Amino acid sequence: MSRFIVPLGFSLAAIVSIAIWWNLPLLGPFGEQMKLGGPLVAMLILLAILQTAFIIERVWSLKKAAGRGSLPDFLNNVRKALHRGDVAAGIQLCGQQRGSAANVIRAGLERYQQMLSDGAPKEKVVAETQAAIQEANGLEVPLLERNLIALSTIASIATLVGLLGTVIGMIRSFAALGHTGAVDASKLAIGISEALVNTAGGLFVAIGGIVAYNVFVTRVDNFNYMMDEASYEAVQLLSASASDRK
């Protein structure tokens, strides 16, 4: 069922974009001006709708990945629990926080407890803990980076679509100028309008996509850095705790 969601959503967005383009004159002179941009304006509207959907999805996903409460406070509390050697308290804190960092650290803490209960040697305990953290991190990172490539692609496509509309509009303008006799002012105006509307629309969508992409990439990089730092410190503390138990 889930594999039909993306095509269905794209088809719905395409229908909505065509409907918006067709009814642009209802918005007044500005809408009429946009309608003169031609069918490629509908494509730009579609890209804008998809871009908005991806931005909303990324904001929601990153907020969910941050978990409940302050992430730095959570990491500090886990650090204190591990300094005390209270692994169970660290797991409880991870269960309460429910973010990506909490999932990664919790996987390592649970593997650590399991290996200690099995009486494994220190080297194996540390190795298995690191492996569990790496596996969990490998599952969380793709979720954080999902749809970022789509945002970047939309920004690039919007620029090209706007450029294509500009070229088509200029072709119409020069075609109107190329006839012998009096210049057809209406055709010339339509060609110039099409060129400018598509240029403006393409730049508008591209600028929004580039800004959103860079903001999300920066947030994901910072989040990954915090997860890596917290995971490394957790492994070090668990390693020291395993040594003390021997």
C-alpha positions, 0 to 999 in steps of 0.5 A, a space after each residue: 500500500 505504501 508504494 502507491 502513496 508517492 505516485 498518488 501524491 504526485 498525481 494529486 499535486 499535478 492535478 492541483 497545479 493544473 487547476 491552479 494554473 487554469 484558474 489564475 485569471 481569477 486572481 486579477 491582473 497578477 493572475 492573468 499575467 502569470 497565465 500568460 507564462 504558458 503551460 510551464 507555469 503549471 510545472 513551476 506550480 507543481 514544483 512549488 507544491 512538491 517543495 513545500 510538501 518536502 519542507 513540511 516533511 523535513 521540519 516534522 521529521 527533524 523535530 521528531 528526531 530531536 525527541 522530547 525536551 532539550 537534546 543537550 540536557 538529555 545527553 548531559 543526563 545520560 552522561 551523568 548516569 553512565 559516570 555513576 555506572 547506572 546503565 539502567 537509568 541511561 536506558 530509561 532516559 533514552 526511552 523517555 527522550 525517544 529521539 534519534 540520538 536516544 535510539 542510538 545510545 539505547 541500542 548500545 546500552 542494551 547490548 552492553 547489558 546483554 553482553 555483561 549478563 552473558 559474562 563476555 570478556 571486556 574486549 567483546 563487550 566493548 566491540 559488541 557495544 560499538 557494533 550496536 551503536 554503529 548499526 543503530 546509527 546506520 538506521 537513523 542517519 538515512 531518516 535524517 537525510 531523507 528527501 534532501 536530494 529531492 529538495 536539491 533536485 527541485 531547485 535545479 529543475 525549477 531553474 531549468 524550467 524557468 530558463 526553458 520558458 524564457 527561451 520559448 518566450 524569446 522565440 515567440 518575441 523574435 517570431 513576432 518581430 520577424 514578420 514583414 510589415 507592422 510588428 504584431 504588438 500583442 504577440 510581442 507582448 505575450 512572448 516577453 511576458 512568457 519569458 519574464 514570468 517563467 524566469 521569475 517563477 523558476 528563480 522563486 522556486 529555486 531560491 526557496 529550495 536552495 535555502 531550505 536544502 542548506 538549512 536542513 543539511 546544516 541541521 542534520 550535520 549538527 545533529 549527526 555530530 552530536 550523536 557521534 560525540 555522544 556515542 563515542 563518549 558513551 562507549 568510553 564510559 562503558 568501556 571503563 565501567 566494564 574494566 571496573 567490573 572485572 
